[in-house]
Each structure stands twice: as structure tokens, then as C-alpha cells.
Amino acid sequence: MTINDIGNMLKESELPVYYDHARKGETLPYITFTTATSNFFADNKTYQRVTSFRAVLYTASKRSDLESTIEGVFDAHDIPWDRDELYDSGSEVFQEIYESEVL
């Protein structure tokens, strides 16, 4: 799965989606995401490419409806996911953090 594939999938939530960070002053809610690799190696080469990604939903208040929407997008694409939650008191922003690994 490529960066574009992940971005397009997240856009199905109908929220603004940004790679790495949103523009300064962006209106909540929105999603950011980043990617990395966690490849499997065998015989001195990359045997299986594994893309890990982290998607973060930023909101001004707890939004279970938006969380359900994002989780529904992942489920529709058969993407396994874990979720964590964080409140940034300095920015007064809730963050729902989703992590996954895909081939």
C-alpha cells in the first residue's frame, strides 16, 4: 500500500487529510498521517515489504461519530488497526491515534 493509497482511503471519511501535518490555522476536525516501513528480511534481502502508518484525528471535543467513520473506512478496506487517545492541553485538541501495518 502506497502513501497515495493510504491518503485516498482516509479521504473516504470526507474529512480533510494531510500528510505529516496540517497547515497552521487549519479548522478542526482533520486527519494527518505518516508512514514508515517495518519490512521482513530473508536471505540478505527484503523478503516482504510492510508499510506501517499512523493516522491522527484532531478534534476540538470527543467525537465518537468521527471515530466510528474512520474505523468504518479501515474495516471496509480490511485494515487491522489499534487506537489510542491523547488530549493536548496546550492546544486544547483531542487526538485519536490509529496505527496499522499493511502489505
Secondary structure, 3 states (H helix, E strand, C coil): CCHHHHHHHHHCCCCCEEECCCCCCCCCCEEEEEEEECCEEECCEEEECCEEEEEEEEECCCCHHHHHHHHHHHHHCCCCCEEEEEEECCCCEEEEEEEEEEC
